[in-house]
Amino acid sequence: MASHYRKSNAVGGKVLSDFASAFNECWFCGGRWPLEIHHIARGCHRAAGRMIEANLIRICSNCHDTVASMGIAAQLALKKICDPKNYDRVAVNRLRGRADEAVTEAEVDAKIAILK
């Protein structure tokens, strides 16, 4: 059991490390230090989405609380703007234990219009 945990932890660490390396600035303010990774699906859903790139946002420590309080549609809008390759609204809805259309594409697009 312990070796399985170490192996999955190492894989997860690589996913997070690779994601962090791919983005060198805060998606919200453009700052460069100190950078963190925010998980869109939080609380009891965070563990399941810890290694899923659709669930990750790159932000600085100054913006972390602001982004976390913005709501899921706005967080998904940041994801769609800054990391379109890994944007997957339906996957995030499912990670959160919600219906595929719990947060709709129209809601995300409306937030994009505000964020730009």
N, C-alpha and C positions, 0 to 999 in steps of 0.2 A: 504494500500500500504506500509506503513512504517513497519508494522509487517512482511510482506512478505520479505522486504529488509533485516531486521534484521535476519530472519530465514535463508535466503539464504547466508547471510554474515557469519553467525555462522557455517553453513555447510561447506562453503568454507574455513573458518578459520581452521576447524577441518581437512580437507583434507591436507591443507598446513602444519599444525602442525604435523599431523601423518607422512607426508612425511619427514619433517625436522627431526623428532625423529628417523626415520628409518636409516638415513645416518648421521654419525657423523664426516665425513671428506670430504674435497674437492675432487671431482672426477678428477680434473686436476693435482693438485700438492700434494695432500695428507694432506694438512694443516688442522688444526682443528678450527681455529678462525680468524676472525669472519666469520661465515658461512652464506650464502644467498641462496635463491632459484632463479634460472634463468628460464625464460620461453622461450622455443624454438620458438614458434610462438609469434612474437612481434608485435608492432605497433597496428594497428586496430584489429588484430586477437588475441591480448593478453587477452582481457576480456573473450572471448569465451573459451579460453583454460586455464584460471586461475586455475581451479579446476580439471583439467584432468591430471592424473599422467603421462601419456605418454608424456606430454608437459613439464615436470619439470626436472631440473638438479640441483644437489647440488654442489655448488662451494663456494669458499671463496671470500671475497671482493677484494683481490689482483688479482684473476684470472678472475673476472666477465667480465671485458671489453675484455680480451683476448679471452675467450670462446665465447662471443657474436659476436666477429668479425671473428670467424673461419669458418662460413658458416654452413648451415643446415645439410649437410651430415656429417660433423665432429661432430656437436653437437649430432646428432642421433647416431653416433658411440660411443660417450661417454655414452649415454643412454643405448645402447645395451651392452656395456662392464660392466657398473656399476649397472644397474637396468634392467636386461633382463626380469624380470617378468612383468614390465610395459612398455617395449619397444613396440611401435606400429608406425612404419614408415608411414603407410597409414593414420592412424588417424591424425598424425601431418601434413602430406601433405594436408589433407582435412581441418584441422583447419586453415591452411594458405590460403585456398581458391584455392588450386592447384589440379591438377589431381593426382590420386592415385600413379602414377609412376613419378611424377615430380622429386622426389629424389628417385633413385632406390636402391634396396638392394645391387647391385654391387657397387654403389658409396659409400654406408655406409661401406661395407666390405673393400673397398680400403682404406678408412680413418682409419678403425680399424688397418689395417696392419701398417700404419704410426704411430698411437698413441701408439701402444704396445711397 
